[in-house]
Amino acid sequence: MSANKTVAAACLLGAALGLGVVTPASAAQDAVTVKITNQAGYEATFCAADVLEGRCLDGARKGESRTFTVKPGNGPIEVRVVVKNGGSVFQNFTADGPALNIDAGGSADKPTATKAGGGHGGHDPAPTQPAPDQAKPSPVKGKPFFFSADLDGKQEVPTPGGPAVGDADGSARALVEVRGDRVTYAIEWKKTAQLTLGHLHQGVAGQNGPVKVNLFTTPMPETLSAAAGQTVVDPKLADEIRRNPAGFYVNLHSTDRPGGAVRAQLKPLGKQVNPLDIIKGGKLRAFSNGRNEVPVQGGPKVGDPDGQAITFVQPSGTGVDFSLAWVNIDAPTLGHVHQGAKGVNGPVKITFFGTAVPNGVFAVSGTVAGLDKAALDALKKSPKDFYSNIHTGQFPGGAVRGQFTTH
């Protein structure tokens, strides 16, 4: 996907997921004009977002500025600088008035974002909500460590008389960040049966070992091919992973390989990664929140007051590629595209997933095939007449909703 779409998702959701930073404003704010000026020699995409929506603009060269209008309320103003063929930085700022001027500087590999005249954004990520069986996380502190794992079936180790292991065709790529007591992961997989479990085991290559970290403990919906999530672990275990990543391996289990479909040891990555990079994007996107939901008298509960999400859709033929990311809602139970204008409920036209997403997951990508081409043509022609709707157990009628747009 293009950099601006990746960043739109990061700006919208990163802070609350602990991927960005939060510096709450001291009082409610009206609209703020954010001006980001390129003071460096690179070309970059600039983005600014409030708690409900964000926008990105490409192609800013040295001396050029991009201007945005945001309404942060009591929240931060989220700014991101993504250098073309380079690095990126994500910072949160609090405006002191109706204008916020940001200078983009640093190098192409390590860009910076500072208030004009000096002043960085905050740096301490806020925690995501833990799974029900986890302890409440403390604020994240310390240096992040990044690891990768290239999984395949050949690395699985069978146990005599044990469950089937080793998918001959399957493969996966896992990116793992360990910071403080937090383990954040992003996994992309292909040619496996439906994934049922994801673990981090302690054990060297060629040997099986005990589960140490539950990445996900319920099946992934069958339409998915990528997911990102976060879990909380004992700080001593986090230290062990940082000190000896080769002594741990990622193991993905599936319906036809319950002992493990694909596996690989962790290895140091040597660079920073963003789990939201699994978001593939598309020409159509929808920013969603609970206020957009339309209640039906006597119908199921709708409208999570704190929830936010972003949806990307790329139609092709009779199918769609999709990506969703969310924050401050329970694990989604259903994800749909409905046909209906703003303020009006309408029928489901696309089901992204019809079973629940595992707890702790905050972003997914996948593909749905065999759809009605007429409906897809209508979506492409008039996206504003369609909306994304994410359902949860707490809000079965819809937790967050947003109309599609191409902007």
N, C-alpha and C positions, 0 to 999 in steps of 0.2 A: 504494500500500500504506500501511498505517498506520505512524505514526512509530516505534512500538515495534518493528516487524518490521525496518524499515530499520536501526534502531540495533542490534538483536540481531546482525545480520550484521556491522555495523561494529565492534561490541565484540568479536566472536569473531575477526575476520580483520584488522581495520584495522591493528593494530600491526605484525604480521609483514609486511604488504604495503607498509609505508611510508606508510600513510594515517593511522596513529596514531603512538604513541610507545612505546618500550620502555625500562623501567628494571628490569633483572633484580634479583630478590631475592637476598640474599646467602646464604640457606640455605633448605632446604625448609620449607614451612609446612603446618600442618594447616588445618582449616576456619577461615575468617575471616568475621566478621559485619561487613557493610558497611552503614552507615547514612548515607543521603544526605538532608540537610535543606534545604528551600527557604528561603533567607534573603532572597529578592527578591520583587518584586510580581507576577511572572508565574506562569502555570500551565505545568507541564513534565512530560515523561516522563523518568524516571530509569532508567538501566540499569547493571548491573554484571556482569562476566564474568571467568572464569578462562580458561585456555588451551583448555578443552574445551567449555564451554557458558556461555551467558549468559541473562539474564532481564531483562525490562523491565516497569515498572509505570507506568501513566498517571496523570494528574490530580492531581499534587502542587501544591498552592497554597502561598502564603506561610505559613511556620510549620509546614508538614506535612513528614513524613519518610516515606521508603520504606526497607525493610530487606531485605537479601539475604544469602545464605550462599554463599561461593565457596571453592574449593580451589586456590589459585594455584600450589602446588608451588614450583618455582624461577622461575616467571614472574611477570609483573606482574598487578595487579588493574586491569582496564580499566573506567573509569567514563565514562558519557556523559550529558549533560544536553541535552535537545531541547525548546526552548520552543515552546509551541503558537502557531502563526502567527508564529514568530520564528526566531532563530538556534539554533546548537547548538555544543557544545564536547565534545571527546573527549580524555580525559587518562588516563594510566596512573600508578598509585601502588604503592608497596611498603608493606605493613603492618608495623608494628613489634611487633605482638603479635596476639592473637586478635580484635581489634576495629579497624575503620577507620572513622572518622567524617569525612564529607565535607560541606562547605557549598557549596550552589549559590547563586551571587550574580551580580553584574554586571547588565546590562540585558537586555531581551527580545531585542534585536538581537545583543548580544555577551555571552552568559552566561559565567560562569566556574565552575570546579570546583576547590576548594582543600581541603586538609586542615583540619579544624576546629582553630583556633588558628594557622593560617598554613601555607603550604607548597603549592606547585603540583606537579603531576605533571611528568614529563619532557616534553621538547619535540623530541627528535631522532628522526625516523622511522628504522626499520630498513629496509634495502633488500630488495626481492624478488629472487628468483633470476633472473639474466639469461637470455635466449635463448642457445643454443649459440654463435651467431656474434657475440656481444657481449662486450665487455670486462667484467670483474667490477666492479660499481659500488662507489664509495666511499660512506661515510655521507653522507646528504643534508644539505646546509647551505644557508642562505640563505632569502630570502623567496619564497614560492610566487606565481606569476603564473597567472591563469586566463583562458582564451579560449574562445570558442564559434564554431561554424560551422553555418549552415543550408544544407544541401546540396540541390541538385536538378540535373536533367539539363540545364537551359537554360544553366547556367554552364560546362558542358564546352566545350572548344575542339577541334573536329575537325582532324585533320591530313590533307591530301590524300594519298590512297592508304594511309592508316593504318588501324588497327583501329577498329571501331565504337565510338562514344561517345554519351552523352546518353540516358538512360532517360527517356522522356516522362512516365511515371507515377511514377517513383521519387522518394523524398525521404529525408533523414536529418538527424539533429541530432547534432553532435559537441561534446563538452566536453573541453577539454585543459588540463592543469596542467603547467607547467614549473617545476621547482625543482631547483637545482643541475644535475646532469647527467641528471636523470630527467624523462622525458615520460610522464605518466599520462593515459589517455584513456578516455572512455565514449562509445559510439556507439549510437544507436537508429535503425533504418531500417525502411522499409515500401515495399511495391509494387516491389521490385527483384527480379531473378533472384538466385540464390545468389551471395553475395559471395565473391570469390576472393582479393582483395588489398586492403590498406588502406595508404595512404601519406600522408606529409606532404611536399609538393613545395615548392621555392622558385620563386616566380613570382608576378607581379601578376595582377590580374583581367584576363581576356581573353587571357592568354598562357600557354603551356605552359612548364614548367620541370622541372629534374631532381629525382629523388627524393632527399630528404635524410633522412627518417626512415621506417623500415619499422615500421608499426603492427602489421600481421600479414601473413605471407607464404605462408600456406596457406589453403585455403577454410574458411569458416565452415560448420558443419553447417546443413543446409537448414531445420531446425526453429527456428533462432534468429532473433530480431528485435532483440537488443541484446547488447552485450558491452563489458566494461571490461578494460583491460590496462595494462601498463607496459613501457617500454623505456629503455635507457640510450644517451645520445648524447654526442658530443664536447662538452665544456664551451663551446668557442667557438661551436659551432652553437646551443647552448641560449641563449647571450647574444644571438645574432643574432635568434632567434625572439622573445625578450623585447623587444628594441629595436624590431623592425619586424615585428609579426605580420601586417600587411596584405601583406607580401611573401612569405607562405607560404599554401598552400591544402591542405585535406584532399581526398583523392581516393579514392573507393571504386570498385573494379573488380568486374565480375560476369561470369557465364558468357556472357551475351549482349551485354555491352558491355565487352569486354576492355580497351579504351582508357580506360575510365572511365565508370561509370554515373551518378554524382552527384558534385558538387564544390562547394566554397565556400571563400572566403578566411577566415582567422582574424581575429577581432576581439576586442578586450579585453572581458571580461565584467563587470568591476567588482564582483564579489562572489565569495566562496568557494563551491566546489561539491564534492560528494563523488561520486566515480565509482560508489560502491555504491548510489547512488540509482536505478540502472537495475534494481535488484532489485525485482520487483513484488510479491513476497510471496504470501500465501494463507492459508487457514484452517489448513492442515496444514504442519508443519515438522519437520525432522529435523536434529539436530546429529550430525555423523559424525566418527569417528576410526578409526585403524587397528586399535585393540584390539578393536573390535566385529566385525571380520571373523572368519568361521568357516572355518578351513582344511579342505580335503578331501584325504584321504590320496591321494597320487599326482596331485593336481590342480594347477592353476596357482597360482603364488605369490600370496599375499594379505597385507594388513596393513602399510601404510606406517607405521612407528613415529612419524614426525613429522607426518603429515598430519592436517589438520582441514578440515571443510567444513560448510556449512549449506545445506539444501534447503528451498524453499517450493513447495507445490503447491496450486492452486485448481481443483478439478474443476468442470466445468460441462457438463451433457448427456453427450455421448460424447467430450468432449475435456478437456484440462487446460492451464492456464497454469502455467509453472514458472519458478523462478529458482534458480540455484546459485552459490555462491561458495566458494572453496577457497584453501588456503595450504599450502606445504611439500609439495606433490606435483608430479610431472611433469604435463605437459599431459594432461588426460583424453582417453582414447580412446573410452570409452563411458560413458553415464549412464543408469541404470535405476531403476525401482521394482520391487522383488520382493515377492511375497507370502510371508511367513514371520515367525514370532515371534522374539523375541530369542534368539540362540544357535542358531538353526536356519536353514539355507539353503533358499531356495524359488525358484519359477519367476519369470521376468520377466513383469510385467504391463504395464509402460509403458516405452517406450524414449524418453528425452529426446533423445538424439542417438546416432546409430550410426556416426558418423565422428569423427575426432579434432578437438579444439579446437586452434586455433593456439597455438604457444608464446607466452608472455608474457601471455596472457589469464588473468584470475583470477576473473571473474564473468560469467555469461550469463543471459539470460532468453529465453523462447520459448513456443511453443504446439505441442501435439500433438493432432491430431484423429482421428476415426474409431476410437476405442477401444471396448473391450467395456464396455457400461454396467453389467453385473452386477459386473464387477471394480471399477469406480469406485464403485458403491454400497457394496460391501464395504469399500473403502478409507475412505469417509466414515463408515461405521458403526463400524468397528473399526480405526483407524489404527495402533494398536500392533502389529497383525498384518502390517504392511507395513514395508519398509525401503528407504531410499535407498542406492544402491551406485554409487560412482564408480570406474571402472577406469582404469589407466594402463599404459603399455608395461612399466614395471618391475614392476607388480603387476597382471597381466592378469586374475586372479581377483577383484580388488577391492582398491583402495587404502584407501578409507575407507567406512565404513558407519554408518548410524544409523536407529533405529526412528522412525516418525512419531508425532507427538503433536499435540494441539490447544492445549497449554499453552505 
